[in-house]
Every structure is written in structure tokens, then in C-alpha cells.
Amino acid sequence: MAMTLCETTAVGSHASSTTTEQVVGRYQDMVYAICVTHTQNRPDADDCFQEVFLAYHRKQPVCHDEEHLKAWLIRTSLTITRRVSSSSWRTRVRPMPEVDPPAEAFRFDQEELDDLLAALAGLGETYRSVIHLFYLEDMAVDQIADVLGIEPGAVKMRLSRGRTALREAMAKEDAHV
Amino acid sequence: MSEQDEFSDQFHQMKELLTPSPDLVARLDQALRADPAGDVARPVDPAADAPRPAAAPQTTTPVTARKNTGPTRSTRPGAHRRPALALVAGGAASVVLAAAMVVGSVSTSPWGASPEYPIAPRERPVLTPVTTPVTHAVDAGDYQDVYRAVATSTQSSINYSFATRGLPVAPAAGGVVFAEDAGSQTWSPYTRTNQQVAGVSEADIAITDGSYLYIAKGRSVAVVAATGAGTRQVATIDTSGLTASGEILTGAVTDMVIDGTTLIVFLHGFTADADSWSAMSPQYISMQASTLKAAFFDISDPTHPTLDSVLSQSGTYVDSRVYDDRLYLISRYPVDTTRIQPTDPTTFVPLVDSGSGPVPVPYGDIVIMPRVDTASYVVVTATDIAQRSRTSEQAVLGAGDTVYMSTDNLYIASSQWWSTSDAPTIDIPGHGAYQGARTDIVRLSLNSGALSIDAQGTVAGTVINQFSLDESNGYLRVATTWNDDMTSWAPCAGLWVLDSSLNLVGSIPQLASNESIQSVRFTGDTAYVVTFRQVDPLFAVDVSDPKAPTVMSALKIPGFSTYLHPYSDTLLLGVGVDGDESGRTSGLKVSMYDVSDPLDVTQVAATPVAADSTEVSQDHKAAYVDTDADLVGFPTMAWSDSGSVPEGAYITTYTWNYLVFAWTGSQFTQKATLSLYSGAYEAAPTVATQGVARGMRIGDSFYLVTADTVSVYEMHTFTSIATVALTA
């Protein structure tokens, strides 16, 4: 039988000790990175960051091992960034791709990283999440497939298409500069 | 693990830089401390008599201040022991506890930094003093005073400025588009936008004048004749053409308010960030919302709204109020400190356009707060609605964004989470000098539209929202959650009474210790304050004597209310989070309290609601409270994970509903569950996804409004009688 990822009702043993503060300590960088690459602006990333751990804190999912805890956090981060990046009716308007990033775009102090983040932002979430997990979290294709609940083949396809799209975006950028 | 390619290095570099700031982690820490939900899962030694073992200072610190909280204390015997007891009681949590205890390496510190995984530097960040510390806000003597204050602000405003994400839905196509046809003008009782202060109107994204609905839909406003079964859209107002010189496009309609036959629509003008052009992909323009516009439409014939005028001011929308036929509009304007020029006020002073072009706010109308951490202004303008003419403007450099307006004064509160070495010291009665989180408050007199900034003051702690403030007979009452991080991390709920100069005249510094405020409502001379740690104390505080506020009662019930609404003179409605005796929270609840005897407040009814969250917790305007029809409604959202790993697909199901409850006088009965959306997020229609919906009643019909659809129900049976798809 397949192992359920994390249960929000407690059943079974708890393999790893997971007080919220420890979870925050271990995963704050991972969650924050997802929040930034998936919202591209600091206020939203900050909001999402808080919300992810508050969700953990409130739901207290019982995860059977560290991998499942990590997976739960990744999925929840993606869920919440999705929700926040288009949150509220006031702002619920589909951003036109050509006028995207919102008022408070996240900036690095290095132009090439800004460009890369912008290119990543232009990918669309389907590719962005896979690219993020592969490059920033160093996750293997199979792990990504597990976490996102898709076939490894689909991960490979998204990776490959995502890379191509990134290359194109960066090439245009270079040409423009 | 992954093979290297041309992106690997850069992404790794990016990853190294993507760490949450200490400030953010500290805020999370605070939020988690304030959030009771997880208490049950925290390992605590159940045998220990002292409650929160490793955090001894928390239990010992604030005793001195308990003197005048006698009633509070007596109603909460043994409250400190609850965490330990709760642990054993909490069903699911006990498993976690057992495991945690076996592992043994777990720190017994409740939410303290564990040795293995330190969460955050606990040191208070020391910011360099920016200007000669002054204790009071000062009027700008000239623009150079303003320039100096902007230029020496310590933090980049970009990180903290108000974010507006209103972005366009469609290419600009100017003008106002009219639809044919007129609806019959009838009047019947209807729901007004939920407002804090009687007579002071607040804006919303779906509003009604009793005959027509005005619904924000991207850059348009849909006008709908609300005639029950015959409900139909009669006009569309397109605001996309309202760009001013230099603006590329307008954003989504942010808020709207009606006064008589005038509809005022708030939206932003966007300009391109020239600097970002080359840095972004060619197809990108970095846009910023630079100007807040108030567009005045004549709706004396709602089927033919006509644009009369547009007034604008720098910044993004914070809030607005309409009182006595005057519009008070508040924006927040972060200065781009990289571009300021000492000789050019337009680069560091907000601009206001009163109809004849944008001009900088005169320096005589600018006030500089004692500490300007962020080069950001709050701009307040007053406008005579009938005349469409601006009557005054004021700008405060360094102020925040919680707005409370009574019929005489407008208050702007800004909460600072962090203490700084040069922060003003606040003397908390019974506690002593305090330099922790604080709230700076500015009072502007309305003077019938001739705004003036008349007072500035500071209280300990942070406010949760506009309901934390209330004015009566010239006194401002403020409820905050404070904690003195010099001595303890335990939050305290405090209530402060300030005179018209915003000097403290009375207080209950520790209404509750180790508790955070969840909701506040003032009605007349009584303050209702909900705090939470394990169970939900609903405090009733007599604030009739400004110098001596006293606790009248403290009702303890599981869960906590995140929104309180005076239902009648004797009943108080609460919407919030459900929980059990152990403090474990689950789902939502709607409850009714009998407050006829403030010395003995009782819960007369409580109904659990199976959902994870409701927009009402963040926005009181999402609450439909209809005391004539005895109906209460609000949107809810639930999400659940299912599926399995590795074999099966993993699915998150989202369910957004609009729930309507009938109040029978003794209990709630669920009148209707109106589905907004259920299913996978990816498949959700764009508008339903956020579950943002408004319910309102006009006559015998109930209108459920989203940006896509108006659904009309017969209000007694809640049978559907019409559905109108809105067009932009």
C-alpha cells in the first residue's frame, strides 16, 4: 500500500521530532526560496513564507519521515504561493505576460541573477516548480515526481522544455543588452 | 545529484542568496508564538509544575503588572498549567508528544531556539540612529527638512512598502461603455457595506445603492439592476482609459464607494520602471503602481454612468472613508531614494493632482514622524464629493497603514514589530521602561474637510486591524499585543486610553499575559477583546472612565473569534476558529454571546463550520450580518490533501463555499451552502479560485456576488431565482 504523504490526523509513529521551530530551522531557506521564485516579489514571498509555517503549525501533519515532511512543505509552499500570487478579488486579474512583474519585484544585486529570476518567472508554474526543485533543491527526477505527484517522464519533459525556454529567454536578454 | 549544466552555478548562487531575513524569521516566530494552534504538539514536561519549562523568564516576568488585573487573574486560575495538561489531553497531539519525549533530543523550550536548529538570531537588530532623535513629530519647516528626513531614512522603502498587485486584464481601450436599457427604480431594505463606525462609509469591491449592484471586475465595473428574478447587467464602466500623462496603463479597480448619486472608483495608474527595462527580458516592462486615482462617476441614471472627474495622489491605496459627503482618501507613497534630488521636491515629496495637474504637497502640510525608518509617506486627502473638489491634503513621512476614522478624527496607526536601540522608551504602568514592539499613532482632525495633523503618540505593542482602535468623547482606546523582548517573549494583551493629545491617561497593561489579541470590538463604553492561548477568553472591559478601564468579565470558551460584530444591544456575534478545551483548533465556528450583562457574558450558541479559513478573518467587509432578516453569511475555504506517494497522484482539493446561517434567537441553523468552487486549483475558473464573494440582501432577494457572476436567491428558501454572468 502506498504511504500517505503526511496525515493531518495523527496515526502511527512519528519518525522524526518535529516541533514547529525545528521545522522552521531546517526548512526556512527551502521554503523561502520557493516563495521568492514563485511570487517574484518580496512582500508576497514574506507573506507566503509565514503562511506555510503557520499552516504546518496549525495542521501539525504527522509525517512518517523527513522526506515526507519536506514533500509536504514543498507542496504547501506551492499551494500557498499559487493562492497568494493571485490573491484577493482586488488583485485577481491575470497579469499580462508582457507587463508582468508586480510593483515590488524581488531583486538581487546581480543583474544576471535578476535576469534568471525573470526568465524563471516567465516560464509558467508547470515548468517553474520543476526547474526550481531540480536546480535549487538538487532533487532527482524521481524525487520531484514523488513530490509533485506526476510521472518521472513528465518531470523530464518539463525539465527539458523548461531549460529550452530558459535558454531562449536568456538569449533574448543578452541580445537586448 | 543533478548533472551540471550552464544553469547550475547561477541557480546555486541564487539559492545561497535566498534566505529569509532575520526580521522575517523573527516575525514568523512572533506569529507562531501568537498562534495557539500548535501548542498541543509542543513537547513540554507534563510533570513540571512551572508551565513552560525552559522559558522560565516568561513565567516570572510580568507579575508586577498584574496589580490592576485582579478580575482577570481571578478568572483564570491555573491558566499557566494548561499547556502541560492540554498535552496529555489532546488526542492527536499526544502521539507527537510521546514521540518527541522518546527522542529526547528535543528542546523543552516551547518555541525557543533549539540547540540543533537555531531559528533566528534573537539579538535585537541595531539600526544606526538616523537623525537627532526627537520625541515628537515635527512639521516640516521647508522642503529641505523633508529632504533630509527622506535621505537619512534607514531602510530601503522597497521592502516594506504597500504592495499593490492590481494589474490590467486587457489591453487599454478607453472610454465608458454603456449598455442599453434602464431598470425600474425601486427601493427596499438592503445590505450596506459592513462598516466599523455608524455613518462612516467604507469602500468595497461589490457595493449596492439598494437598487443596483456595482461590481469590480478587473478594470471594469459591472452595473447590475438588482430586481430579483429579473436581475441583469445594465452597464459596464471601463476605467482602462483613465491613464494620465506618463502612465502606461491603469490597474484593476481596487475599491468603490457610493455617496448619493456619485460612484467613486479607486484605481491605480501604472508607470514603467525605466531602469528595469534593460535588466529584464525584452518582453517585460517592470510596472509600478505610482498614482492612486479617485474617479467620480455620476450615477443618477445608473444605466448611463458618466465620468465627471478624476483626482489623484501619489502612492497606492491604503483605505478610504466617506462621511458627511466628503471623501477621505489615504495612500501610501514609498520614495525611491535612489532618485531624490535636493533641489527638486517632486523627487521626494508626494504629488497631489486636484484637477489642474500634479503638484508636490506643500511643505506646510507635511509632518515628519520622530523616527523615519522607511522613506514612505502616508498621504491623506479630503474631497467635497458634490463639488468634486479637493479641500485639503496632508502627508506624514514615516507613518503606517492601519486607518481608523471616527466622525471627528482620522487616525493612522503604524505598528513596528522591532525595537531599536534609539526607539522611544515607553513607560508601561506597573512594568517600567519598554522598548519593544510599538504602534505610532497620528491623529488628523477632519474639520469638515480641512484636515490638520493635531497629535502624535505611541503605545506599546502592535494592533491587529482598524477595530483595535476606537474613539469616544475625545479619548482614543487602543488594544495591542506587546511583549518586552528584553525580559520575556511571552505576549501580553494590553488596553490603552489616550487623550486628544495622544498621551496615555489610563490603561490595563496586562489584560492577559501570555496571550495574543485575536479580535477587538468597541461598542459604546465597552471593549470586547478576544485573546487566545488555550481557550478563548472574551474580555468585556468597561472603558467609560478613561483613567480607569476595568475588566468586567472574562468568558472562557474553546477556540477564538477573529471577528466580532455587535448584533444587537444585547448580542455579540463572533466568527472565528473552533477548538476544544485543550486548545487544539479545528475548523471554524460562528458564535453568539449574550452581553446584556457585561459582568456576566455568556455564550448562547456556537455552531462549528467545517472549513479552514474565512476571508472575514482578514476583511470584515466579507461578512454579511443582517439583523433585520436574522441572517449571517460569509465565504469559507477548505483544502485537503489526498492521494499517495509514490504510486498514486497527489491531489489537493479546494472547496470554496458561501455559507448562510439563520439566527433563530437561540441558535444558528445553516440556511444555505452556496458552492463557489470545488476541485483542483489548476482547474478552477480564475474568479472562483479565491473564493472572494460578497453576500447582500435587497428586499426579498439575496445576491451572492463574485467578479464573474451574480447569483440571486429567494431569501426565505434560498432557492435560486436568477444567475447573471457578468461581462467586462
Interface residues (C-beta under 8 A of the other chain):
Chain A: M1 A2 M3 T4 L5 C6 T8 T9 A10 G12 S13 H14 A15 S16 S17 T18 T19 T20 E21 Q22 V24 G25 R26 Q28 D29 Y32 A33 V36 T37 N41 R42 P43 D44 D46 F49 Q50 F53 L54 H57 R58 Q60 V62 H68 A71 R75 T79 R82 R83 S86 S87 S88 W89 R90 T91 R92 V93 R94 P95 M96 P97 E98 V99 D100 P101 P102 A103 E104 A105 R107 F108 Q110 E111 E112 L113 D114 D115 L116 L117 A118 A119 G122 F134 Y135 L136 D138 M139 A140 A145 D146 V147 L148 G149 I150 R163 L166 R167 A169 K172 E173 A175 H176 V177
Chain B: M1 S2 D5 E6 F7 S8 Q10 F11 H12 Q13 M14 K15 L17 L18 T19 P20 L24 V25 R27 L28 D29 A31 L32 D35 A37 G38 V40 A41 R42 P43 G91 A92 A93 V95 V96 A99 A100 V103 S105 V106 S107 S109 W111 G112 A113 S114 E116 Y117 P118 I119 I158 N159 Y160 S161 A163 T164 R165 G166 L167 P168 V169 P171 I205 A216 G218 R219 I248 L249 G251 A252 V253 T254 D255 F270 S276 S278 A279 M280 S281 P282 Q283 Y284 I285 S286 M287 Q288 A289 T316 T585 W639 S640 D641 G643 S644 V645 P646 E647 G648 A649 Y650 I651 T652 Y681 T686 V687 T689 Q690 V692 T706 A707
